[in-house]
Amino acid sequence: MIKKLKYPFLIVLVLLCSCSKSELLTENEKTWLKNNNVTVAFFPYYAPYQYVNESKQIDGVLIDYLTFLEKKINYKFQRKIYTNWEQLLNDAKNNKIDIVLEIQQTSERDQYLNFYSKLFESNYTIVTQKGLSNGNNLKDYNNKTVTVPKGYGIHEILRKQEKNLNISTEIDDLTCLKKVNDGTYDAYIGPKAVANYLIKTENLNNLEIISETKYNYAPSLAVQKENQILNRIIQKATKNITDTEKRIILDNWLYHSVIPFYKTAKFWIMVTIIIFSIIIVILLLNQYLKHLIKKKTKELIVAKEQAEESNKQKTAFIHNISHEVRTPMNGIIGFSELLNDPNLTKNEQIEYAQIVMTSSKQLIHIVEDIIEISRLQTGQVKVDLQKTNINKILQSIYSDFISKAKEKNIEIKYTNHLIDNENLIMGDTGKIQKILYNLIDNAIKFTNKGSIEISCLLNLDNNLIFKIQDTGIGIKQEDQELIFRNFSQSEKEATKSYDGLGLGLSISKKNANLLGGDVTFTSVINEGSTFIFSMPYHQIKSQFMTSIL
């Protein structure tokens, strides 16, 4: 579609800089214009030169040119619009119109018209149906039928210059193109800009421009030959329009239908933007991938180091377990054989049987710890919430350890700061017992003198707090970060005389985490340690359920 660029300020500026009207026309010429009505013939069916626009106004390149002429001579021509080109030519021949705005100069028209100012040229082209071209030259159509508008300049040119052509005429260019489109004629000959415009705007998609001919469409403004004073006025006015002004008129129009999209600046700007965008995306993606690779590499290094450390710990654990399992097994096997001795006294039999039972319990405890840590690592352990009485748990654990404490001549005591109705909670009884058992067992194991104190209370954050404080050997500062690791007994080197796989604290911490709590500690070497087991407090307030428990 034709698009007109609006530069009114530029046009006004050029006109102001032009020569004044008083210098252009004589007084006699100005008086003649004042006393006569000069008629200009329009044929607005030849886009983009002159046509009816979307606002039903006559527009086009030559309309702007006529406006320049009127400004030059300070005169407004009378417009006369024709819908039939033959009628316009007849009126021009019979001196019924003074000026023809757009007309091709031919030898016949030279007899009654003078021609001025060829503003532009456009090649005449050959248009055929797509895929049905008979050639690129006019001679290739000598045995075919071509069509042109009747009375147009190309009609006269072809009749005189291409006498072997079979020419058929129609009323205008659009009718000619439609007849070629439906197969009535083999080809149409007409200006390239006009053909492009009509094919696009009228959706004549079955047509294509085959080639350009050697003939040009160079329309001129024509004046009646007999009107000498009008010819002088038009001659002065057209000569007074400079090349710059002509360029402004032409630049004020864009023929988008003629220019291929790939030749436009907009197309190449868009292509450039797209290419740069793709390059930027590729560079950003490359940087992102490098970042991911670097991140993954670091993660792999950390994972490798952790795997190596875990492997070392597991190897050390296997070496340790061989010793820990062998000790109770030796006790079981050795004293079982001694029990077969018929010379044993009654007291010796009781003593040996007790050692076998103790070794068996120790072996079972070792196996249970191995199974427990394995299940915790693989996520197979679930929380089993049930009604739990804290006071009963503490009493039970205290009863289990009091004899063991007396054997080592250390004092053990517990204090429950919870009142009766606070002892009943919703929790996992088994896990709470196991955590407390491991923590108290460790306290007794590493305490040779002094006491162990167990306490239970509620803190301000509504957490249940169990505190196990001993006066044992304590834990070195460098070993405190390792104490909860799997398969490691951080104090093993310093406490080789103590039994155990070093899994108790790791099991306790993992179970505490499952309950939503944690196990922490503070320790001073040779003074003792304090382990704190905390967990969320969910009280059961039903008196009926309390009585059941």
PETAJO-V844171 format. One record per pair of residues at least 4 apart in sequence whose C-alpha atoms are under 8 Angstrom apart, sorted by sequence separation. I is the first residue (numbers start at 1). J is the second residue. D is the distance in Angstrom with one decimal. If there is no record, write none. Layout:
[[I/J/D] [I/J/D]]
This chain:
[[7/11/6.4] [8/12/6.1] [9/13/6.1] [10/14/6.3] [11/15/6.2] [12/16/6.2] [13/17/6.4] [14/18/6.3] [19/23/6.9] [20/24/6.6] [21/25/6.3] [22/26/7.1] [25/29/6.0] [26/30/6.3] [27/31/6.1] [28/32/6.2] [29/33/6.3] [30/34/6.2] [31/35/6.3] [32/36/6.2] [33/37/7.3] [46/50/5.4] [47/51/5.1] [52/56/5.5] [53/57/5.5] [59/63/5.8] [60/64/6.7] [61/65/6.5] [62/66/6.1] [63/67/6.3] [64/68/6.5] [65/69/6.5] [66/70/6.3] [67/71/6.3] [68/72/6.2] [69/73/6.5] [70/74/5.5] [71/75/6.9] [84/88/6.5] [85/89/6.3] [86/90/6.2] [87/91/6.2] [88/92/6.2] [89/93/6.2] [90/94/6.2] [91/95/6.1] [92/96/6.0] [105/109/6.5] [106/110/6.2] [107/111/7.2] [109/113/5.9] [110/114/6.4] [128/132/6.6] [129/133/7.0] [136/140/7.1] [137/141/7.6] [138/142/7.2] [141/145/7.2] [148/152/7.6] [151/155/6.2] [152/156/7.0] [153/157/6.3] [154/158/6.0] [155/159/6.2] [156/160/6.4] [157/161/5.8] [158/162/4.9] [159/163/5.6] [171/175/6.7] [172/176/6.5] [173/177/6.2] [174/178/6.2] [175/179/6.2] [176/180/6.4] [177/181/6.0] [178/182/6.3] [179/183/6.2] [180/184/5.6] [190/194/7.2] [191/195/6.2] [192/196/6.0] [193/197/6.1] [194/198/6.2] [195/199/6.0] [196/200/6.2] [197/201/6.0] [198/202/5.5] [199/203/5.8] [200/204/6.6] [223/227/7.7] [227/231/6.3] [228/232/6.3] [229/233/6.3] [230/234/6.1] [231/235/5.9] [232/236/6.2] [233/237/6.2] [234/238/6.0] [235/239/6.1] [236/240/6.1] [237/241/6.6] [241/245/6.1] [242/246/6.4] [243/247/6.1] [244/248/6.3] [245/249/6.4] [246/250/6.4] [247/251/5.9] [248/252/6.0] [249/253/7.4] [255/259/6.6] [256/260/7.8] [259/263/6.7] [260/264/7.0] [263/267/7.2] [264/268/6.8] [265/269/6.1] [266/270/6.1] [267/271/6.2] [268/272/6.0] [269/273/6.1] [270/274/6.1] [271/275/6.1] [272/276/6.1] [273/277/5.9] [274/278/6.1] [275/279/6.2] [276/280/6.1] [277/281/6.1] [278/282/6.0] [279/283/6.1] [280/284/6.0] [281/285/5.9] [282/286/5.9] [283/287/6.2] [284/288/6.0] [285/289/6.0] [286/290/6.1] [287/291/6.1] [288/292/6.2] [289/293/6.0] [290/294/6.0] [291/295/6.0] [292/296/5.9] [293/297/5.9] [294/298/6.2] [295/299/6.2] [296/300/6.0] [297/301/6.1] [298/302/6.2] [299/303/5.9] [300/304/5.8] [301/305/6.1] [302/306/6.0] [303/307/5.9] [304/308/6.0] [305/309/6.0] [306/310/5.9] [307/311/5.9] [308/312/6.2] [309/313/6.1] [310/314/6.0] [311/315/6.0] [312/316/6.1] [313/317/5.9] [314/318/6.1] [315/319/6.3] [316/320/6.0] [317/321/5.9] [318/322/6.2] [319/323/6.9] [320/324/6.2] [321/325/5.7] [322/326/5.9] [323/327/6.2] [324/328/7.3] [325/329/6.2] [326/330/5.8] [327/331/6.4] [328/332/6.1] [329/333/6.0] [330/334/5.6] [331/335/5.9] [332/336/5.9] [333/337/6.3] [334/338/6.5] [335/339/6.2] [336/340/7.0] [337/341/7.4] [344/348/6.0] [345/349/6.3] [346/350/6.4] [347/351/6.2] [348/352/6.0] [349/353/6.0] [350/354/6.1] [351/355/6.4] [352/356/6.3] [353/357/6.3] [354/358/6.1] [355/359/6.1] [356/360/6.1] [357/361/6.2] [358/362/6.2] [359/363/6.2] [360/364/6.2] [361/365/6.1] [362/366/6.3] [363/367/6.3] [364/368/6.1] [365/369/6.2] [366/370/6.4] [367/371/6.3] [368/372/5.9] [369/373/6.2] [370/374/6.2] [371/375/6.2] [372/376/6.2] [373/377/6.1] [374/378/6.4] [375/379/6.1] [376/380/6.2] [389/393/6.5] [390/394/6.3] [391/395/6.2] [392/396/6.1] [393/397/6.2] [394/398/6.0] [395/399/6.2] [396/400/6.4] [397/401/6.4] [398/402/5.9] [399/403/7.7] [400/404/7.8] [401/405/6.2] [402/406/6.3] [403/407/6.3] [404/408/6.8] [405/409/6.2] [406/410/5.9] [418/422/5.6] [419/423/6.7] [420/424/7.9] [428/432/6.3] [429/433/6.2] [430/434/6.2] [431/435/6.1] [432/436/6.2] [433/437/5.9] [434/438/6.1] [435/439/6.3] [436/440/6.0] [437/441/5.8] [438/442/6.1] [439/443/6.3] [440/444/6.3] [441/445/6.1] [442/446/6.2] [443/447/6.1] [444/448/7.8] [447/451/7.8] [458/462/6.1] [459/463/5.6] [475/479/6.6] [476/480/6.4] [477/481/8.0] [479/483/6.5] [484/488/7.9] [491/495/5.9] [492/496/5.5] [502/506/7.8] [503/507/6.0] [504/508/6.1] [505/509/6.1] [506/510/6.3] [507/511/6.2] [508/512/6.1] [509/513/6.2] [510/514/6.4] [511/515/6.5] [512/516/6.5] [513/517/5.0] [523/527/7.7] [524/528/5.7] [542/546/6.4] [543/547/6.3] [544/548/6.4] [545/549/6.4] [19/24/7.1] [25/30/6.4] [33/38/7.7] [45/50/6.4] [46/51/5.8] [52/57/5.3] [53/58/6.2] [58/63/7.6] [59/64/7.8] [70/75/5.1] [82/87/7.5] [91/96/4.9] [92/97/5.6] [105/110/7.0] [110/115/8.0] [128/133/6.0] [135/140/5.4] [141/146/7.5] [150/155/6.6] [151/156/7.2] [157/162/7.7] [158/163/6.9] [170/175/6.3] [171/176/7.8] [179/184/5.1] [180/185/4.8] [190/195/6.6] [198/203/7.8] [199/204/4.8] [200/205/7.5] [241/246/6.9] [259/264/7.1] [262/267/5.9] [263/268/7.8] [339/344/7.4] [344/349/6.3] [375/380/5.1] [376/381/5.7] [405/410/5.4] [406/411/7.1] [418/423/6.1] [427/432/8.0] [458/463/5.7] [459/464/6.8] [475/480/6.4] [483/488/7.3] [512/517/5.0] [513/518/5.4] [523/528/5.9] [524/529/6.4] [540/545/7.9] [541/546/7.8] [44/50/4.8] [45/51/5.0] [52/58/4.5] [53/59/6.1] [70/76/5.8] [82/88/6.4] [91/97/6.2] [92/98/7.5] [134/140/6.3] [135/141/7.5] [148/154/7.2] [149/155/7.0] [159/165/8.0] [170/176/5.9] [179/185/6.0] [180/186/6.1] [198/204/7.7] [199/205/6.8] [225/231/7.4] [261/267/6.4] [262/268/7.2] [375/381/6.0] [405/411/6.5] [458/464/4.9] [459/465/7.0] [482/488/7.5] [483/489/6.7] [492/498/7.9] [512/518/5.0] [523/529/4.1] [43/50/7.2] [44/51/4.0] [45/52/7.3] [51/58/5.5] [52/59/6.0] [70/77/7.3] [134/141/6.8] [148/155/6.2] [158/165/7.7] [169/176/7.6] [180/187/6.0] [223/230/7.6] [224/231/7.6] [405/412/6.6] [457/464/6.1] [458/465/6.0] [483/490/5.3] [512/519/6.6] [522/529/5.8] [523/530/6.3] [42/50/7.9] [43/51/7.8] [44/52/6.1] [50/58/6.7] [51/59/5.5] [92/100/7.7] [159/167/8.0] [180/188/6.7] [199/207/7.1] [223/231/6.4] [444/452/7.4] [456/464/7.3] [457/465/5.4] [482/490/5.9] [483/491/7.9] [521/529/7.0] [522/530/5.4] [50/59/5.6] [51/60/6.1] [443/452/7.1] [456/465/5.6] [457/466/6.8] [509/518/6.1] [521/530/5.4] [522/531/6.7] [49/59/7.9] [50/60/4.3] [105/115/6.9] [126/136/7.6] [339/349/6.2] [402/412/6.6] [456/466/4.6] [480/490/7.7] [509/519/5.3] [521/531/4.3] [49/60/4.8] [50/61/6.5] [177/188/6.4] [223/234/8.0] [455/466/5.8] [456/467/6.5] [479/490/5.7] [508/519/7.3] [520/531/5.8] [521/532/5.9] [48/60/5.4] [49/61/4.8] [50/62/6.2] [126/138/8.0] [176/188/6.5] [454/466/7.3] [455/467/5.2] [479/491/6.9] [489/501/6.7] [490/502/7.6] [519/531/7.0] [520/532/5.3] [47/60/6.9] [48/61/6.5] [49/62/5.5] [50/63/6.6] [339/352/6.8] [454/467/5.7] [455/468/6.8] [488/501/7.5] [489/502/4.1] [519/532/5.6] [520/533/6.7] [44/58/6.6] [49/63/7.7] [195/209/7.9] [338/352/7.6] [339/353/7.5] [453/467/7.8] [454/468/4.7] [487/501/7.2] [488/502/5.5] [489/503/7.3] [519/533/4.6] [398/413/7.6] [453/468/5.8] [454/469/6.6] [487/502/6.4] [488/503/7.1] [518/533/6.0] [519/534/6.5] [336/352/7.6] [398/414/7.5] [452/468/7.0] [453/469/5.2] [475/491/7.1] [486/502/7.8] [487/503/6.2] [517/533/7.4] [518/534/5.5] [173/190/7.5] [335/352/5.7] [336/353/7.6] [452/469/5.7] [453/470/6.5] [486/503/6.3] [517/534/5.3] [518/535/6.7] [335/353/7.4] [452/470/4.5] [517/535/4.0] [93/112/6.4] [146/165/7.4] [148/167/7.3] [150/169/4.9] [451/470/6.0] [452/471/6.9] [516/535/6.0] [517/536/6.5] [92/112/7.9] [145/165/7.3] [146/166/6.3] [147/167/5.6] [148/168/6.6] [149/169/5.2] [150/170/5.6] [192/212/7.9] [335/355/7.3] [336/356/6.9] [394/414/7.8] [450/470/7.7] [451/471/6.1] [486/506/5.8] [515/535/6.6] [516/536/6.5] [144/165/7.4] [145/166/5.0] [146/167/5.2] [147/168/4.7] [148/169/5.1] [149/170/4.9] [150/171/5.9] [335/356/6.4] [450/471/5.7] [484/505/5.6] [485/506/5.9] [512/533/7.4] [515/536/7.7] [142/164/5.6] [143/165/7.2] [144/166/6.4] [145/167/5.9] [146/168/6.1] [147/169/5.3] [148/170/6.4] [149/171/5.4] [150/172/7.2] [177/199/7.9] [449/471/7.1] [450/472/7.7] [483/505/7.2] [484/506/4.6] [512/534/7.7] [142/165/4.7] [143/166/7.1] [145/168/6.8] [147/170/7.1] [149/172/4.7] [181/204/6.8] [332/355/7.4] [447/470/6.8] [449/472/7.2] [483/506/7.7] [512/535/7.1] [141/165/6.7] [142/166/6.6] [148/172/7.6] [149/173/5.7] [174/198/6.7] [331/355/6.9] [332/356/4.7] [447/471/6.1] [448/472/6.4] [148/173/6.9] [181/206/6.0] [191/216/7.7] [331/356/6.2] [332/357/7.8] [391/416/7.1] [443/468/7.6] [447/472/3.8] [484/509/7.2] [139/165/7.7] [178/204/7.4] [181/207/6.1] [191/217/6.1] [443/469/7.6] [444/470/7.9] [446/472/5.3] [447/473/6.3] [149/176/6.8] [180/207/7.8] [332/359/6.0] [443/470/5.9] [446/473/6.0] [148/176/6.3] [331/359/6.0] [332/360/6.7] [440/468/6.7] [446/474/7.9] [147/176/6.0] [439/468/7.1] [443/472/7.1] [329/359/7.0] [328/359/4.5] [329/360/7.7] [328/360/6.6] [391/423/6.0] [390/423/5.1] [328/362/6.5] [329/363/7.3] [389/423/5.5] [390/424/6.5] [66/101/7.8] [154/189/7.8] [328/363/5.9] [388/423/8.0] [389/424/4.7] [390/425/7.5] [154/190/7.4] [388/424/5.8] [389/425/6.4] [397/433/7.6] [40/77/6.5] [42/79/7.0] [44/81/7.5] [387/424/6.9] [388/425/5.3] [410/447/7.9] [39/77/6.0] [40/78/6.0] [41/79/6.3] [42/80/5.9] [43/81/6.0] [44/82/7.7] [147/185/6.7] [325/363/6.4] [387/425/6.0] [388/426/5.8] [410/448/7.1] [415/453/7.9] [417/455/7.4] [418/456/7.0] [38/77/5.6] [39/78/4.7] [40/79/5.1] [41/80/4.9] [42/81/4.7] [43/82/5.2] [44/83/7.8] [62/101/7.2] [146/185/5.9] [387/426/4.9] [388/427/5.8] [397/436/7.9] [405/444/6.6] [409/448/7.9] [410/449/5.5] [411/450/6.5] [412/451/5.7] [413/452/6.6] [414/453/5.7] [415/454/6.2] [416/455/5.6] [417/456/5.8] [418/457/5.9] [37/77/7.2] [38/78/5.9] [39/79/5.9] [40/80/6.0] [41/81/6.0] [42/82/6.0] [43/83/6.4] [62/102/7.4] [145/185/5.6] [146/186/5.7] [147/187/6.4] [148/188/6.2] [386/426/5.4] [387/427/6.4] [388/428/7.2] [393/433/6.6] [397/437/6.8] [401/441/7.8] [404/444/7.9] [408/448/6.6] [409/449/6.9] [410/450/5.4] [411/451/4.4] [412/452/4.8] [413/453/5.2] [414/454/4.3] [415/455/4.6] [416/456/4.9] [417/457/5.1] [418/458/7.3] [37/78/6.6] [39/80/6.6] [41/82/7.0] [43/84/7.7] [145/186/5.5] [146/187/4.7] [147/188/5.0] [148/189/6.0] [325/366/7.4] [385/426/6.1] [386/427/5.4] [388/429/5.7] [408/449/7.6] [410/451/5.3] [411/452/6.2] [412/453/6.0] [413/454/6.2] [414/455/5.5] [415/456/6.5] [416/457/6.7] [417/458/7.9] [33/75/7.4] [43/85/7.1] [144/186/6.2] [145/187/6.9] [146/188/5.5] [147/189/6.7] [148/190/7.1] [324/366/7.9] [385/427/4.7] [386/428/6.0] [387/429/7.9] [410/452/7.5] [412/454/7.8] [146/189/7.2] [384/427/7.4] [385/428/4.7] [386/429/7.2] [384/428/5.2] [385/429/7.8] [383/428/6.3] [2/48/7.0] [41/88/7.3] [106/153/6.6] [476/523/7.9] [24/72/7.9] [25/73/7.2] [104/152/7.6] [105/153/7.0] [475/523/5.8] [476/524/7.4] [24/73/7.4] [104/153/5.2] [474/523/5.5] [475/524/6.4] [476/525/5.8] [103/153/7.5] [106/156/7.4] [474/524/5.3] [475/525/5.4] [21/72/6.2] [106/157/7.5] [129/180/6.7] [474/525/4.2] [20/72/7.7] [21/73/5.7] [128/180/6.5] [129/181/6.0] [446/498/7.8] [473/525/6.0] [474/526/5.3] [15/68/7.9] [21/74/6.9] [128/181/7.6] [445/498/7.3] [473/526/4.4] [474/527/6.0] [475/528/7.9] [129/183/7.6] [472/526/6.5] [473/527/6.3] [474/528/4.5] [475/529/7.4] [471/526/7.8] [472/527/6.2] [473/528/5.6] [474/529/5.4] [15/71/7.5] [41/97/6.6] [471/527/5.6] [472/528/4.4] [473/529/8.0] [15/72/7.8] [40/97/6.6] [41/98/7.8] [129/186/7.7] [200/257/6.8] [471/528/4.0] [472/529/6.8] [39/97/5.5] [40/98/6.1] [41/99/6.1] [42/100/6.9] [128/186/6.3] [129/187/7.7] [470/528/5.4] [471/529/6.7] [38/97/7.9] [39/98/5.2] [40/99/4.6] [41/100/4.8] [42/101/6.1] [43/102/7.8] [128/187/4.7] [469/528/7.5] [470/529/5.6] [38/98/6.0] [39/99/6.2] [40/100/5.7] [41/101/6.0] [42/102/7.6] [127/187/5.4] [128/188/6.6] [197/257/5.9] [469/529/5.9] [470/530/6.4] [38/99/7.7] [40/101/6.4] [126/187/6.5] [127/188/5.1] [196/257/6.0] [197/258/7.3] [469/530/4.3] [89/151/7.8] [126/188/5.8] [127/189/6.5] [193/255/7.7] [196/258/5.8] [442/504/7.9] [468/530/5.6] [469/531/6.4] [125/188/8.0] [126/189/5.0] [154/217/8.0] [467/530/6.9] [468/531/5.2] [86/150/7.3] [125/189/5.6] [126/190/7.1] [467/531/5.9] [468/532/6.5] [85/150/7.9] [86/151/6.0] [124/189/6.3] [125/190/5.5] [193/258/6.4] [439/504/7.6] [467/532/4.6] [85/151/6.9] [124/190/4.9] [125/191/6.0] [438/504/5.5] [439/505/7.1] [466/532/5.7] [467/533/6.5] [85/152/7.7] [124/191/4.3] [125/192/5.6] [438/505/6.9] [465/532/6.8] [466/533/5.0] [123/191/5.7] [124/192/5.8] [127/195/7.8] [465/533/5.9] [466/534/6.3] [122/191/5.8] [123/192/5.9] [439/508/7.6] [465/534/4.6] [122/192/6.2] [438/508/6.8] [464/534/5.6] [465/535/6.8] [122/193/6.9] [463/534/6.4] [464/535/5.3] [435/507/7.7] [436/508/8.0] [463/535/5.6] [464/536/6.0] [435/508/4.7] [463/536/4.7] [464/537/5.3] [136/210/6.3] [137/211/7.7] [434/508/7.2] [435/509/7.8] [462/536/6.8] [463/537/5.1] [135/210/7.9] [136/211/5.5] [138/213/7.3] [462/537/6.0] [130/206/5.7] [136/212/7.9] [137/213/7.0] [435/511/7.1] [129/206/5.6] [130/207/5.3] [133/210/7.1] [435/512/7.3] [129/207/4.5] [130/208/5.7] [128/207/5.7] [129/208/6.2] [127/207/6.7] [128/208/5.8] [431/511/6.4] [432/512/7.9] [127/208/5.7] [128/209/6.7] [431/512/7.9] [447/528/8.0] [127/209/4.5] [128/210/6.9] [126/209/5.9] [127/210/5.7] [125/209/6.7] [126/210/5.6] [127/211/7.7] [125/210/7.3] [126/211/5.6] [85/171/7.7] [125/211/5.7] [126/212/6.3] [84/171/7.5] [125/212/4.2] [126/213/7.1] [428/515/7.7] [124/212/5.9] [125/213/5.6] [427/515/7.9] [123/212/6.1] [124/213/5.6] [123/213/6.6] [124/214/7.5] [123/214/7.4] [124/215/5.8] [123/215/6.2] [124/216/5.5] [439/531/7.2] [123/216/4.4] [124/217/6.2] [122/216/5.6] [123/217/5.9] [121/216/6.3] [122/217/5.0] [121/217/5.5] [122/218/6.5] [121/218/4.5] [436/533/8.0] [120/218/6.0] [121/219/7.3] [119/218/7.6] [120/219/7.3] [118/218/6.0] [119/219/7.3] [118/219/5.9] [119/220/7.1] [118/220/4.8] [117/220/5.7] [118/221/7.5] [116/220/5.6] [117/221/6.4] [115/220/5.8] [116/221/5.2] [115/221/5.8] [116/222/6.1] [115/222/4.4] [114/222/5.3] [115/223/6.6] [113/222/5.8] [114/223/5.2] [113/223/5.5] [114/224/6.4] [113/224/4.9] [114/225/5.5] [427/538/7.6] [112/224/6.2] [113/225/4.9] [425/537/7.1] [426/538/5.6] [104/217/6.9] [105/218/7.8] [112/225/5.4] [373/486/7.9] [425/538/5.4] [426/539/6.3] [104/218/6.2] [105/219/7.0] [111/225/7.9] [112/226/7.7] [425/539/4.3] [426/540/6.5] [104/219/4.6] [105/220/7.0] [424/539/6.1] [425/540/5.1] [103/219/5.0] [104/220/6.2] [423/539/7.7] [424/540/5.7] [102/219/5.5] [103/220/5.5] [114/231/7.7] [422/539/6.5] [424/541/7.6] [102/220/5.5] [103/221/6.6] [116/234/7.9] [422/540/8.0] [101/220/7.3] [102/221/5.4] [103/222/6.9] [116/235/7.0] [101/221/4.9] [102/222/7.4] [421/541/7.1] [100/221/5.9] [101/222/6.7] [117/238/6.2] [99/221/7.2] [100/222/5.1] [116/238/7.1] [117/239/7.9] [424/546/6.9] [99/222/5.6] [100/223/6.6] [99/223/4.6] [98/223/5.9] [99/224/6.5] [421/546/7.9] [98/224/5.5] [97/224/7.8] [119/246/7.3] [95/224/6.9] [373/503/7.4] [376/507/7.7] [383/514/6.8] [92/224/7.5] [382/514/7.8] [383/515/7.0] [370/503/7.9] [373/506/7.9] [366/500/7.7] [369/503/6.7] [373/507/6.0] [376/510/7.1] [366/501/7.4] [369/504/7.4] [372/507/7.3] [376/511/8.0] [369/507/7.9] [48/193/7.3] [47/193/7.8] [48/194/6.9] [47/194/5.9] [46/194/6.6] [48/197/7.7] [47/197/7.1] [387/540/7.8] [73/233/8.0] [389/549/7.6] [387/549/8.0] [73/237/6.8] [72/237/6.2] [69/237/6.0] [72/240/7.8] [69/238/6.9] [317/487/5.3] [316/487/7.6] [317/488/6.8] [69/241/7.8] [316/488/7.7] [68/241/7.7] [313/486/7.6] [314/487/5.9] [313/487/5.6] [313/488/6.2] [324/499/7.2] [324/500/6.9] [324/501/7.2] [321/501/6.7] [65/246/7.9] [320/501/6.9] [65/249/6.8] [317/501/7.3] [64/249/6.5] [61/249/6.7] [61/250/6.8] [61/253/7.2] [2/197/7.7] [1/197/6.9] [1/200/7.5] [1/201/6.7] [29/229/7.0] [29/233/7.0] [48/255/8.0] [25/233/7.1] [25/236/7.8] [24/236/6.9] [24/237/7.6] [19/240/7.9] [14/245/7.0] [11/245/8.0] [11/248/7.5] [7/252/7.2] [5/251/8.0] [6/252/6.7] [5/252/5.0] [4/252/5.9] [5/253/5.9] [4/253/4.7] [5/254/7.5] [3/253/6.3] [4/254/6.4] [2/253/7.5] [3/254/5.6] [2/254/6.2] [3/255/7.1] [2/255/5.5] [3/256/7.5] [1/255/7.4] [2/256/6.2] [1/256/6.2] [2/257/7.2] [1/257/6.0]]
